[in-house]
Amino acid sequence: MHATNRMWVGKNRPGKSCRQAEEEKFCAAHLKSPGERAESMGMRPKTRLDSVIKLEEEKEERRLQEMAAAGRQVKSAEAALTGAREAARTDHRRAASATDWMVAEIAHTRALLDVRSAENAVKSAAAAEGASRNAYTQAHSKAEALRRVAQARVDEILTTREKAESKELDDIGPMSFNSGPRAA
């Protein structure tokens, strides 16, 4: 009986040959753990930039929400301006006393003031929308740059792992070839 075909007794499971036990020992010592193998089989490796990217993405999301809120304010200010212009266009004068005409004229003057204030509100809302758009653009570009840097680092990690695994397999190949049964 050949030495590598002897059955191990004790720590090893019954039915395992010396060769199988040696291969398992070698694999356990030199190959990656199951978690690392799973990571290399499709899961993205973690980098130190991941937490920074998460914070920047949250900031980007807040800026996007602020930009949407500013857009809604512009729309409501424009609606208020339209309503104020319609109110200023109507003529409330009628055949009545001079006092009624003075009241109507004061009301019309007040309506014109409301139109001007609504126009100013639209201008300030548009300026705020532009500022929030710029803030979002800056946050988005910063987050995108961080995502690109992190992706480059992930690609580098994966390339390094593939090279190391290839080297390990190159080292294992001759050992398994030489440890096989020899024909005498």
ChimeraX commands (.cxc) that place a marker at each C-alpha (Angstrom):
marker #1 position 0.00,0.00,0.00 radius 0.5
marker #1 position 1.33,3.46,-0.95 radius 0.5
marker #1 position 1.99,5.93,1.89 radius 0.5
marker #1 position -0.29,8.62,0.48 radius 0.5
marker #1 position -3.22,6.24,0.34 radius 0.5
marker #1 position -3.13,5.33,4.05 radius 0.5
marker #1 position -6.15,6.34,6.05 radius 0.5
marker #1 position -5.70,8.91,8.81 radius 0.5
marker #1 position -7.12,8.16,12.19 radius 0.5
marker #1 position -7.72,10.64,14.97 radius 0.5
marker #1 position -8.28,14.33,14.12 radius 0.5
marker #1 position -9.20,13.74,10.50 radius 0.5
marker #1 position -12.50,12.38,9.38 radius 0.5
marker #1 position -12.59,8.69,8.62 radius 0.5
marker #1 position -12.06,7.89,4.99 radius 0.5
marker #1 position -9.64,10.74,4.27 radius 0.5
marker #1 position -6.29,9.90,2.80 radius 0.5
marker #1 position -3.06,11.61,3.80 radius 0.5
marker #1 position -3.00,13.39,0.47 radius 0.5
marker #1 position -6.49,14.84,0.94 radius 0.5
marker #1 position -5.62,15.99,4.44 radius 0.5
marker #1 position -2.40,17.61,3.21 radius 0.5
marker #1 position -4.26,19.37,0.40 radius 0.5
marker #1 position -6.86,20.69,2.84 radius 0.5
marker #1 position -4.13,21.90,5.20 radius 0.5
marker #1 position -2.33,23.63,2.35 radius 0.5
marker #1 position -5.52,25.23,1.07 radius 0.5
marker #1 position -6.45,26.43,4.55 radius 0.5
marker #1 position -3.00,27.90,5.07 radius 0.5
marker #1 position -2.43,29.47,1.66 radius 0.5
marker #1 position -5.74,30.16,0.02 radius 0.5
marker #1 position -8.08,32.98,0.90 radius 0.5
marker #1 position -10.82,32.57,3.45 radius 0.5
marker #1 position -14.38,32.03,2.19 radius 0.5
marker #1 position -15.26,35.65,3.02 radius 0.5
marker #1 position -12.43,36.99,0.92 radius 0.5
marker #1 position -13.29,34.65,-1.93 radius 0.5
marker #1 position -16.90,35.80,-1.84 radius 0.5
marker #1 position -15.73,39.39,-1.98 radius 0.5
marker #1 position -13.65,38.68,-5.05 radius 0.5
marker #1 position -16.53,36.85,-6.73 radius 0.5
marker #1 position -18.70,39.92,-7.25 radius 0.5
marker #1 position -18.91,41.87,-4.03 radius 0.5
marker #1 position -17.31,45.29,-4.00 radius 0.5
marker #1 position -14.34,45.53,-1.62 radius 0.5
marker #1 position -14.59,48.19,1.07 radius 0.5
marker #1 position -12.31,51.21,1.02 radius 0.5
marker #1 position -11.66,53.97,3.52 radius 0.5
marker #1 position -13.41,56.38,1.17 radius 0.5
marker #1 position -16.77,54.61,1.51 radius 0.5
marker #1 position -17.79,56.53,4.64 radius 0.5
marker #1 position -16.72,59.84,3.09 radius 0.5
marker #1 position -18.67,59.01,-0.07 radius 0.5
marker #1 position -21.73,58.18,2.00 radius 0.5
marker #1 position -21.53,61.57,3.76 radius 0.5
marker #1 position -21.07,63.40,0.46 radius 0.5
marker #1 position -24.00,61.53,-1.09 radius 0.5
marker #1 position -26.19,62.54,1.86 radius 0.5
marker #1 position -25.06,66.13,1.38 radius 0.5
marker #1 position -25.80,65.86,-2.34 radius 0.5
marker #1 position -29.28,64.52,-1.55 radius 0.5
marker #1 position -29.94,67.43,0.85 radius 0.5
marker #1 position -28.84,69.92,-1.81 radius 0.5
marker #1 position -31.12,68.24,-4.33 radius 0.5
marker #1 position -34.05,68.53,-1.91 radius 0.5
marker #1 position -33.17,72.20,-1.28 radius 0.5
marker #1 position -33.09,72.81,-5.03 radius 0.5
marker #1 position -36.53,71.18,-5.40 radius 0.5
marker #1 position -37.90,73.30,-2.56 radius 0.5
marker #1 position -36.49,76.44,-4.21 radius 0.5
marker #1 position -38.15,75.41,-7.48 radius 0.5
marker #1 position -41.47,75.05,-5.68 radius 0.5
marker #1 position -41.02,78.51,-4.11 radius 0.5
marker #1 position -40.39,80.00,-7.55 radius 0.5
marker #1 position -43.56,78.39,-8.90 radius 0.5
marker #1 position -45.66,79.63,-5.96 radius 0.5
marker #1 position -44.15,83.14,-6.27 radius 0.5
marker #1 position -44.97,83.14,-9.99 radius 0.5
marker #1 position -48.53,82.03,-9.21 radius 0.5
marker #1 position -48.83,84.84,-6.64 radius 0.5
marker #1 position -47.50,87.32,-9.21 radius 0.5
marker #1 position -50.06,86.16,-11.76 radius 0.5
marker #1 position -52.84,86.59,-9.18 radius 0.5
marker #1 position -51.58,90.05,-8.19 radius 0.5
marker #1 position -51.44,91.16,-11.84 radius 0.5
marker #1 position -54.99,89.95,-12.42 radius 0.5
marker #1 position -56.15,91.84,-9.32 radius 0.5
marker #1 position -54.36,95.01,-10.51 radius 0.5
marker #1 position -55.94,94.75,-13.99 radius 0.5
marker #1 position -59.48,94.78,-12.73 radius 0.5
marker #1 position -61.14,98.13,-12.42 radius 0.5
marker #1 position -63.32,98.47,-9.35 radius 0.5
marker #1 position -64.47,102.00,-10.12 radius 0.5
marker #1 position -68.15,102.42,-10.71 radius 0.5
marker #1 position -70.58,105.20,-10.78 radius 0.5
marker #1 position -70.43,106.41,-7.22 radius 0.5
marker #1 position -69.28,109.25,-5.06 radius 0.5
marker #1 position -65.75,110.68,-5.12 radius 0.5
marker #1 position -65.03,108.97,-1.81 radius 0.5
marker #1 position -65.76,105.59,-3.33 radius 0.5
marker #1 position -63.49,106.49,-6.27 radius 0.5
marker #1 position -60.71,107.45,-3.84 radius 0.5
marker #1 position -61.10,104.15,-2.00 radius 0.5
marker #1 position -61.02,102.28,-5.34 radius 0.5
marker #1 position -57.93,104.27,-6.38 radius 0.5
marker #1 position -56.18,103.45,-3.08 radius 0.5
marker #1 position -57.11,99.79,-3.56 radius 0.5
marker #1 position -55.67,99.89,-7.09 radius 0.5
marker #1 position -52.47,101.52,-5.80 radius 0.5
marker #1 position -52.27,98.79,-3.18 radius 0.5
marker #1 position -52.76,96.16,-5.90 radius 0.5
marker #1 position -49.90,97.70,-7.91 radius 0.5
marker #1 position -47.71,97.56,-4.78 radius 0.5
marker #1 position -48.67,93.91,-4.38 radius 0.5
marker #1 position -47.60,93.29,-8.00 radius 0.5
marker #1 position -44.21,94.90,-7.34 radius 0.5
marker #1 position -43.70,92.89,-4.14 radius 0.5
marker #1 position -44.73,89.71,-6.00 radius 0.5
marker #1 position -42.20,90.54,-8.75 radius 0.5
marker #1 position -39.52,91.03,-6.09 radius 0.5
marker #1 position -40.50,87.72,-4.49 radius 0.5
marker #1 position -40.16,85.98,-7.88 radius 0.5
marker #1 position -36.71,87.55,-8.39 radius 0.5
marker #1 position -35.50,86.55,-4.93 radius 0.5
marker #1 position -36.93,83.02,-5.31 radius 0.5
marker #1 position -35.21,82.69,-8.71 radius 0.5
marker #1 position -31.93,83.88,-7.17 radius 0.5
marker #1 position -32.32,81.39,-4.32 radius 0.5
marker #1 position -33.05,78.65,-6.87 radius 0.5
marker #1 position -29.90,79.56,-8.79 radius 0.5
marker #1 position -27.84,79.47,-5.60 radius 0.5
marker #1 position -29.28,76.11,-4.59 radius 0.5
marker #1 position -28.65,74.79,-8.11 radius 0.5
marker #1 position -25.01,75.87,-7.84 radius 0.5
marker #1 position -24.70,74.25,-4.39 radius 0.5
marker #1 position -26.18,71.02,-5.76 radius 0.5
marker #1 position -23.84,71.09,-8.76 radius 0.5
marker #1 position -20.83,71.50,-6.47 radius 0.5
marker #1 position -21.99,68.74,-4.12 radius 0.5
marker #1 position -22.72,66.43,-7.05 radius 0.5
marker #1 position -19.35,67.02,-8.70 radius 0.5
marker #1 position -17.52,66.46,-5.40 radius 0.5
marker #1 position -19.42,63.24,-4.71 radius 0.5
marker #1 position -18.85,62.06,-8.28 radius 0.5
marker #1 position -15.12,62.75,-8.03 radius 0.5
marker #1 position -14.96,60.76,-4.78 radius 0.5
marker #1 position -16.90,57.91,-6.39 radius 0.5
marker #1 position -14.42,57.84,-9.29 radius 0.5
marker #1 position -11.43,57.81,-6.92 radius 0.5
marker #1 position -13.01,55.02,-4.87 radius 0.5
marker #1 position -13.77,53.01,-8.00 radius 0.5
marker #1 position -10.15,53.39,-9.12 radius 0.5
marker #1 position -9.03,52.14,-5.70 radius 0.5
marker #1 position -11.46,49.20,-5.88 radius 0.5
marker #1 position -10.15,48.31,-9.34 radius 0.5
marker #1 position -6.61,48.47,-7.97 radius 0.5
marker #1 position -7.52,46.20,-5.04 radius 0.5
marker #1 position -9.21,43.70,-7.33 radius 0.5
marker #1 position -6.25,43.68,-9.72 radius 0.5
marker #1 position -3.87,43.10,-6.81 radius 0.5
marker #1 position -6.04,40.26,-5.54 radius 0.5
marker #1 position -6.22,38.66,-8.96 radius 0.5
marker #1 position -2.45,38.84,-9.31 radius 0.5
marker #1 position -1.95,37.33,-5.85 radius 0.5
marker #1 position -4.46,34.57,-6.56 radius 0.5
marker #1 position -2.81,33.85,-9.89 radius 0.5
marker #1 position 0.56,33.64,-8.15 radius 0.5
marker #1 position -0.89,31.29,-5.53 radius 0.5
marker #1 position -2.35,29.08,-8.23 radius 0.5
marker #1 position 0.96,29.11,-10.07 radius 0.5
marker #1 position 2.65,27.96,-6.84 radius 0.5
marker #1 position 0.04,25.25,-6.19 radius 0.5
marker #1 position 0.18,23.80,-9.70 radius 0.5
marker #1 position 3.67,22.28,-9.55 radius 0.5
marker #1 position 3.11,21.07,-5.98 radius 0.5
marker #1 position -0.08,19.21,-6.90 radius 0.5
marker #1 position 1.56,17.85,-10.05 radius 0.5
marker #1 position 4.59,16.60,-8.12 radius 0.5
marker #1 position 2.55,15.17,-5.24 radius 0.5
marker #1 position 0.40,12.97,-7.50 radius 0.5
marker #1 position 0.81,9.18,-7.61 radius 0.5
marker #1 position 3.88,8.13,-9.55 radius 0.5
marker #1 position 3.97,5.25,-11.88 radius 0.5
marker #1 position 6.94,3.05,-11.12 radius 0.5
marker link #1:1,2 radius 0.2
marker link #1:2,3 radius 0.2
marker link #1:3,4 radius 0.2
marker link #1:4,5 radius 0.2
marker link #1:5,6 radius 0.2
marker link #1:6,7 radius 0.2
marker link #1:7,8 radius 0.2
marker link #1:8,9 radius 0.2
marker link #1:9,10 radius 0.2
marker link #1:10,11 radius 0.2
marker link #1:11,12 radius 0.2
marker link #1:12,13 radius 0.2
marker link #1:13,14 radius 0.2
marker link #1:14,15 radius 0.2
marker link #1:15,16 radius 0.2
marker link #1:16,17 radius 0.2
marker link #1:17,18 radius 0.2
marker link #1:18,19 radius 0.2
marker link #1:19,20 radius 0.2
marker link #1:20,21 radius 0.2
marker link #1:21,22 radius 0.2
marker link #1:22,23 radius 0.2
marker link #1:23,24 radius 0.2
marker link #1:24,25 radius 0.2
marker link #1:25,26 radius 0.2
marker link #1:26,27 radius 0.2
marker link #1:27,28 radius 0.2
marker link #1:28,29 radius 0.2
marker link #1:29,30 radius 0.2
marker link #1:30,31 radius 0.2
marker link #1:31,32 radius 0.2
marker link #1:32,33 radius 0.2
marker link #1:33,34 radius 0.2
marker link #1:34,35 radius 0.2
marker link #1:35,36 radius 0.2
marker link #1:36,37 radius 0.2
marker link #1:37,38 radius 0.2
marker link #1:38,39 radius 0.2
marker link #1:39,40 radius 0.2
marker link #1:40,41 radius 0.2
marker link #1:41,42 radius 0.2
marker link #1:42,43 radius 0.2
marker link #1:43,44 radius 0.2
marker link #1:44,45 radius 0.2
marker link #1:45,46 radius 0.2
marker link #1:46,47 radius 0.2
marker link #1:47,48 radius 0.2
marker link #1:48,49 radius 0.2
marker link #1:49,50 radius 0.2
marker link #1:50,51 radius 0.2
marker link #1:51,52 radius 0.2
marker link #1:52,53 radius 0.2
marker link #1:53,54 radius 0.2
marker link #1:54,55 radius 0.2
marker link #1:55,56 radius 0.2
marker link #1:56,57 radius 0.2
marker link #1:57,58 radius 0.2
marker link #1:58,59 radius 0.2
marker link #1:59,60 radius 0.2
marker link #1:60,61 radius 0.2
marker link #1:61,62 radius 0.2
marker link #1:62,63 radius 0.2
marker link #1:63,64 radius 0.2
marker link #1:64,65 radius 0.2
marker link #1:65,66 radius 0.2
marker link #1:66,67 radius 0.2
marker link #1:67,68 radius 0.2
marker link #1:68,69 radius 0.2
marker link #1:69,70 radius 0.2
marker link #1:70,71 radius 0.2
marker link #1:71,72 radius 0.2
marker link #1:72,73 radius 0.2
marker link #1:73,74 radius 0.2
marker link #1:74,75 radius 0.2
marker link #1:75,76 radius 0.2
marker link #1:76,77 radius 0.2
marker link #1:77,78 radius 0.2
marker link #1:78,79 radius 0.2
marker link #1:79,80 radius 0.2
marker link #1:80,81 radius 0.2
marker link #1:81,82 radius 0.2
marker link #1:82,83 radius 0.2
marker link #1:83,84 radius 0.2
marker link #1:84,85 radius 0.2
marker link #1:85,86 radius 0.2
marker link #1:86,87 radius 0.2
marker link #1:87,88 radius 0.2
marker link #1:88,89 radius 0.2
marker link #1:89,90 radius 0.2
marker link #1:90,91 radius 0.2
marker link #1:91,92 radius 0.2
marker link #1:92,93 radius 0.2
marker link #1:93,94 radius 0.2
marker link #1:94,95 radius 0.2
marker link #1:95,96 radius 0.2
marker link #1:96,97 radius 0.2
marker link #1:97,98 radius 0.2
marker link #1:98,99 radius 0.2
marker link #1:99,100 radius 0.2
marker link #1:100,101 radius 0.2
marker link #1:101,102 radius 0.2
marker link #1:102,103 radius 0.2
marker link #1:103,104 radius 0.2
marker link #1:104,105 radius 0.2
marker link #1:105,106 radius 0.2
marker link #1:106,107 radius 0.2
marker link #1:107,108 radius 0.2
marker link #1:108,109 radius 0.2
marker link #1:109,110 radius 0.2
marker link #1:110,111 radius 0.2
marker link #1:111,112 radius 0.2
marker link #1:112,113 radius 0.2
marker link #1:113,114 radius 0.2
marker link #1:114,115 radius 0.2
marker link #1:115,116 radius 0.2
marker link #1:116,117 radius 0.2
marker link #1:117,118 radius 0.2
marker link #1:118,119 radius 0.2
marker link #1:119,120 radius 0.2
marker link #1:120,121 radius 0.2
marker link #1:121,122 radius 0.2
marker link #1:122,123 radius 0.2
marker link #1:123,124 radius 0.2
marker link #1:124,125 radius 0.2
marker link #1:125,126 radius 0.2
marker link #1:126,127 radius 0.2
marker link #1:127,128 radius 0.2
marker link #1:128,129 radius 0.2
marker link #1:129,130 radius 0.2
marker link #1:130,131 radius 0.2
marker link #1:131,132 radius 0.2
marker link #1:132,133 radius 0.2
marker link #1:133,134 radius 0.2
marker link #1:134,135 radius 0.2
marker link #1:135,136 radius 0.2
marker link #1:136,137 radius 0.2
marker link #1:137,138 radius 0.2
marker link #1:138,139 radius 0.2
marker link #1:139,140 radius 0.2
marker link #1:140,141 radius 0.2
marker link #1:141,142 radius 0.2
marker link #1:142,143 radius 0.2
marker link #1:143,144 radius 0.2
marker link #1:144,145 radius 0.2
marker link #1:145,146 radius 0.2
marker link #1:146,147 radius 0.2
marker link #1:147,148 radius 0.2
marker link #1:148,149 radius 0.2
marker link #1:149,150 radius 0.2
marker link #1:150,151 radius 0.2
marker link #1:151,152 radius 0.2
marker link #1:152,153 radius 0.2
marker link #1:153,154 radius 0.2
marker link #1:154,155 radius 0.2
marker link #1:155,156 radius 0.2
marker link #1:156,157 radius 0.2
marker link #1:157,158 radius 0.2
marker link #1:158,159 radius 0.2
marker link #1:159,160 radius 0.2
marker link #1:160,161 radius 0.2
marker link #1:161,162 radius 0.2
marker link #1:162,163 radius 0.2
marker link #1:163,164 radius 0.2
marker link #1:164,165 radius 0.2
marker link #1:165,166 radius 0.2
marker link #1:166,167 radius 0.2
marker link #1:167,168 radius 0.2
marker link #1:168,169 radius 0.2
marker link #1:169,170 radius 0.2
marker link #1:170,171 radius 0.2
marker link #1:171,172 radius 0.2
marker link #1:172,173 radius 0.2
marker link #1:173,174 radius 0.2
marker link #1:174,175 radius 0.2
marker link #1:175,176 radius 0.2
marker link #1:176,177 radius 0.2
marker link #1:177,178 radius 0.2
marker link #1:178,179 radius 0.2
marker link #1:179,180 radius 0.2
marker link #1:180,181 radius 0.2
marker link #1:181,182 radius 0.2
marker link #1:182,183 radius 0.2
marker link #1:183,184 radius 0.2
view
